[in-house]
Amino acid sequence: MTSSFFAAFFAAIGKYDVVHFHAEGPCVMLWLPKLFGKRCVVTIHGLDWQREKWGKGVGSGYIKFGEKAAVKHADEIIVLSRGAQNYFWKTYHRRTVFIPNGANRQEIRDAVEIKEKFGLEKDSYILFMGRIVPEKGLRYLLEAYKSLKTEKKLVIVGGSSDTDEFAEKLKEIADENVIFTGFVTGRLREELYSNAYIYVLPSDLEGMPLSLLEAMSFGNCCVVSNIQECSEVVEDKAVVFQQSNVEELQEKLQELCDNSEVVDRYKGEASAFICAKYNWDDVVRETVKVYMGVNT
């Protein structure tokens, strides 16, 4: 709350034409730069008030208030998924601009640092990469992995986000073949993407999952839940399972572990498909168009 206030205040008194707010919570302070005559653009990365860590109380209510402030005060709202676009139209009758995240073609890295640090070889592990929060569906993944007949390890990459207690509970239920790396960057992160056998994103809630775009841009075979924010990204270039269905997730993972040729087929199609569909140059052009539109 204080970070949002001071950021909005200094944006309000600064020599700026357009102020771009990201996420729903900070939008509570959107009135401040508007008071000083600034044009304001908002990007909604997801319906954050639905996230489990905020519960049903003050935190969730505050973020929902930010959503309503965005609807009321923003000159333009950018959303990252068609699902969010439909939500704002049905809920508030507010038009939004759909501009998804982008993906770049990646350089594939050999398994050097991950071998030294975690003992991981190419295609020896199933990968999850993202924030360690309840809505990412990690409980489903751990349950499914327990029933999986495979020698491949499960590697969970990412840090908690005000969810340390949840992260600790996951570690308690995980077996010895599950590796929690914590937050990683740079070469280590690129190697983890480059050498995974399967990438899994079993989310209940997403905005537009940048990690999924990244995983596909590295040429991964991906397994995702059938929420719209994932399924509309991958189309038919990934394996999709019923949201929160542990049994189906386990079956899909087992099929892929037993059929490397199917995994190779998905890997062969992923990068070219995602980089053509979601291009950062297009994202930049469309975003600049929004800035110019509100500033006329």
Secondary structure, DSSP 8 states (H G I E B T S, - for coil): -HHHHHHHHHHHHSS-SEEEEESSGGGGGTHHHHHTT-EEEEEE-S-GGG-GGGTTSHHHHHHHHHHHHHHHH-SEEEESSHHHHHHHHHHH----EE----B-------SSHHHHHH---TTSEEEEES-B-GGG-HHHHHHHHHT---S-EEEEE--BSS-HHHHHHHHHH--TTEEEEES--HHHHHHHHHH-SEEEE--S--SS-HHHHHHHHTT--EEEE--HHHHHHHTTSSEEE-TT-HHHHHHHHHHHHH-HHHHHHHHHHHHHHHHHHSBHHHHHHHHHHHHHHHT-
